[in-house]
Amino acid sequence: MKLGFVVQRYGLDIAGGAEYHCRLVAEHLTRHAEVEVLTTCASDYVTWENHYPEGEEVLNGVRVRRFEVERPRDVYRFAEWSRRVEGPHTEDDERRWLEEEGPLSPRLVAEVALRRSAYDFLVFFSYRYYTTYHGLRAAPERAVLVPTAENDGIHRLSIFPPLFRLPRAIVWNSPEERDMIRADAHNDAVLGDVIGVGSKLPERLDPEGFRRNRGVTGPFLLYVGRIDRNKGCDELFPFFQRYRAETGSALRLVLVGKAVLDVPDDPAIVHLGFLPDQEKWDALAAAEALVIPSRYESLSMVTLEAWWAKRPVLANARCEVLLGQCRRSNGGLYYAHYDEFREALSLVEGDASLRRRLGENGRAYFDAHYAWDIVERKYLELFARLRAEDAARARAS
Amino acid sequence: MSFEIKAEGVDVQKIMTSIRKRIEEKRQGLYTEEEIREIAERRLDAVLDAYDFNPDFVKDFRALPSRWNFAFHEDTVYESSRGVVGRILRALRRVLNPVQKLFWNPNPMISALSRQSDLNAYYVHLLTNLAIEVTKLNLELQDLKNRHLALQAKVELDARRERTLEEMVVYREEPGKKGSDGA
């Protein structure tokens, strides 16, 4: 079986959610199929400027074929078109918006159209980019879509519901994502499965080493990710400070990730910046709980990683995916406003037995659904069903 | 495919339901008088502790008024604490009462001190109730603050949605650094 993965960026140094997700899946499926990645030369998701040389290279056993981006993204023009499609607009406006969104690589799309028969299946990542929209439309009969959709309203633009009805199958990150898209695209007939993605797991956890190396003492709540308003950090900081003031808690908030939002000057809030993978895992193991204040998540790999480390999570209930994950796993509590944040955190902080049981539930949930052998098996079963359909169709004709 | 993990003893939805019920009760002002008293006492304790007062001070103050207040009635000025001798003394004082009244009138003093004793008890009662009322107002203020925050969050959400498309291009990640960006 030969698989082609189509994604807007690809590289060992690319940390973006969907791109990292794509790379992990592609690398793991090399055990079962010949895998090739079709992508652009872009590294920067803001400008899509050509960074990698055009051509072929092999990364971690995966053959990668890169195509140049015709022109980089003009962020101001894109912002202008974004504003335009939020108001009354036409379908042509949306297509123009998509072109501005990029990465504009007609050569990649042409390659997909030209060589589609060389692949058994083409797996497209992230529905909202030019490469997926046009690439998938060029080869719908072999397309498997991994939408990685968030509840930000983009999927309701009129060009997208027909796109969600085109592929042979869709790989969902969560039941919430599936239900959200199906409600607007009415694509129930398209084969699909909730699969998600596994994680690159550490060989050992060293919470004490983390505390020693980083000088972190006492119990702490951990946040991992970009420290950003879009990730809900502007709400998290005042909530946490108020919680401490009202309850007299000694809990600290440890932040891991790049800050694009001012971190409050408060000794109870510790910003460590980027950490290497192993240290991130050690921090998870040392924390009382992981907090996920984001409203927009398609899956939240760090939530799954916390569960693998047997740590409970405290999630934003306004993100339906996180809410669903907590409820299904029984591995975390959630909050929609400060009162719930206070009560839930107070409960998690004050009850070590509850923390342990939530963490164990999270680990059981991870093992049941996000272990790599399960993720790989689900992908392979999906491809097998599609091949069975093809065979039946060939026999009928 | 089953997507549910049900570990014995932990049901997140039940926990959240009880949390929400509790919050709802607080919002409706459904604190029992006992709870409010408890909160009021806790706050007073915190203030007293800060100044190194005996933590049992408040409890004793309320439980044993005889320790801090004085009981005063018209016979108090004639009483004695010296046992049998005291009883003789008290009888003598009563006998001599008409004589000592020739020198001064103790009645206004007896009346004033008796009233002061009643006033002391009344002030303590008043201050306790004030502390409870202040606690109730404080809880109501917290509730209003929470509602304000909820409304503010809704307004900010609308604003955020408006900015979402623009902001996605404002921030760029640093190449070559991965692993701690969540996903």
HADDOCK unambig.tbl for C-alpha pairs under 7 A between the chains (distance, minus, plus):
assign (segid A and resid 13 and name CA) (segid B and resid 175 and name CA) 6.12 0.50 0.50
assign (segid A and resid 13 and name CA) (segid B and resid 176 and name CA) 4.62 0.50 0.50
assign (segid A and resid 13 and name CA) (segid B and resid 177 and name CA) 6.62 0.50 0.50
assign (segid A and resid 13 and name CA) (segid B and resid 178 and name CA) 6.71 0.50 0.50
assign (segid A and resid 14 and name CA) (segid B and resid 175 and name CA) 6.49 0.50 0.50
assign (segid A and resid 14 and name CA) (segid B and resid 176 and name CA) 6.93 0.50 0.50
assign (segid A and resid 14 and name CA) (segid B and resid 178 and name CA) 6.98 0.50 0.50
assign (segid A and resid 15 and name CA) (segid B and resid 178 and name CA) 4.96 0.50 0.50
assign (segid A and resid 15 and name CA) (segid B and resid 179 and name CA) 6.98 0.50 0.50
assign (segid A and resid 15 and name CA) (segid B and resid 181 and name CA) 6.93 0.50 0.50
assign (segid A and resid 16 and name CA) (segid B and resid 183 and name CA) 6.32 0.50 0.50
assign (segid A and resid 17 and name CA) (segid B and resid 183 and name CA) 4.05 0.50 0.50
assign (segid A and resid 46 and name CA) (segid B and resid 169 and name CA) 5.14 0.50 0.50
assign (segid A and resid 46 and name CA) (segid B and resid 172 and name CA) 6.17 0.50 0.50
assign (segid A and resid 75 and name CA) (segid B and resid 169 and name CA) 6.48 0.50 0.50
assign (segid A and resid 79 and name CA) (segid B and resid 165 and name CA) 6.93 0.50 0.50
assign (segid A and resid 79 and name CA) (segid B and resid 166 and name CA) 5.10 0.50 0.50
assign (segid A and resid 82 and name CA) (segid B and resid 165 and name CA) 6.07 0.50 0.50
assign (segid A and resid 224 and name CA) (segid B and resid 180 and name CA) 6.16 0.50 0.50
assign (segid A and resid 224 and name CA) (segid B and resid 181 and name CA) 6.34 0.50 0.50
assign (segid A and resid 224 and name CA) (segid B and resid 182 and name CA) 5.68 0.50 0.50
assign (segid A and resid 225 and name CA) (segid B and resid 180 and name CA) 6.07 0.50 0.50
assign (segid A and resid 225 and name CA) (segid B and resid 181 and name CA) 4.06 0.50 0.50
assign (segid A and resid 225 and name CA) (segid B and resid 182 and name CA) 4.51 0.50 0.50
assign (segid A and resid 226 and name CA) (segid B and resid 181 and name CA) 5.73 0.50 0.50
assign (segid A and resid 256 and name CA) (segid B and resid 180 and name CA) 6.38 0.50 0.50
assign (segid A and resid 257 and name CA) (segid B and resid 180 and name CA) 5.61 0.50 0.50
assign (segid A and resid 257 and name CA) (segid B and resid 181 and name CA) 5.62 0.50 0.50
assign (segid A and resid 274 and name CA) (segid B and resid 180 and name CA) 5.75 0.50 0.50
assign (segid A and resid 275 and name CA) (segid B and resid 180 and name CA) 5.68 0.50 0.50
assign (segid A and resid 276 and name CA) (segid B and resid 179 and name CA) 5.95 0.50 0.50
assign (segid A and resid 276 and name CA) (segid B and resid 180 and name CA) 6.79 0.50 0.50
assign (segid A and resid 277 and name CA) (segid B and resid 179 and name CA) 4.68 0.50 0.50
assign (segid A and resid 277 and name CA) (segid B and resid 180 and name CA) 6.44 0.50 0.50
assign (segid A and resid 280 and name CA) (segid B and resid 180 and name CA) 6.09 0.50 0.50
assign (segid A and resid 300 and name CA) (segid B and resid 182 and name CA) 6.90 0.50 0.50
assign (segid A and resid 300 and name CA) (segid B and resid 183 and name CA) 5.78 0.50 0.50
assign (segid A and resid 301 and name CA) (segid B and resid 182 and name CA) 6.20 0.50 0.50
assign (segid A and resid 301 and name CA) (segid B and resid 183 and name CA) 5.40 0.50 0.50
assign (segid A and resid 302 and name CA) (segid B and resid 182 and name CA) 4.84 0.50 0.50
assign (segid A and resid 302 and name CA) (segid B and resid 183 and name CA) 6.52 0.50 0.50
assign (segid A and resid 327 and name CA) (segid B and resid 12 and name CA) 6.17 0.50 0.50
assign (segid A and resid 327 and name CA) (segid B and resid 13 and name CA) 6.43 0.50 0.50
assign (segid A and resid 328 and name CA) (segid B and resid 3 and name CA) 6.06 0.50 0.50
assign (segid A and resid 328 and name CA) (segid B and resid 4 and name CA) 4.62 0.50 0.50
assign (segid A and resid 328 and name CA) (segid B and resid 5 and name CA) 5.95 0.50 0.50
assign (segid A and resid 329 and name CA) (segid B and resid 4 and name CA) 6.12 0.50 0.50
assign (segid A and resid 329 and name CA) (segid B and resid 5 and name CA) 4.98 0.50 0.50
assign (segid A and resid 330 and name CA) (segid B and resid 5 and name CA) 6.29 0.50 0.50
assign (segid A and resid 330 and name CA) (segid B and resid 6 and name CA) 6.70 0.50 0.50
assign (segid A and resid 330 and name CA) (segid B and resid 10 and name CA) 6.92 0.50 0.50
assign (segid A and resid 330 and name CA) (segid B and resid 11 and name CA) 6.05 0.50 0.50
assign (segid A and resid 330 and name CA) (segid B and resid 12 and name CA) 5.20 0.50 0.50
assign (segid A and resid 332 and name CA) (segid B and resid 12 and name CA) 6.90 0.50 0.50
assign (segid A and resid 333 and name CA) (segid B and resid 12 and name CA) 6.31 0.50 0.50
assign (segid A and resid 337 and name CA) (segid B and resid 150 and name CA) 6.45 0.50 0.50
assign (segid A and resid 338 and name CA) (segid B and resid 146 and name CA) 6.84 0.50 0.50
assign (segid A and resid 339 and name CA) (segid B and resid 23 and name CA) 6.77 0.50 0.50
assign (segid A and resid 343 and name CA) (segid B and resid 19 and name CA) 6.49 0.50 0.50
assign (segid A and resid 361 and name CA) (segid B and resid 5 and name CA) 6.76 0.50 0.50
assign (segid A and resid 361 and name CA) (segid B and resid 7 and name CA) 6.41 0.50 0.50
assign (segid A and resid 365 and name CA) (segid B and resid 5 and name CA) 6.31 0.50 0.50
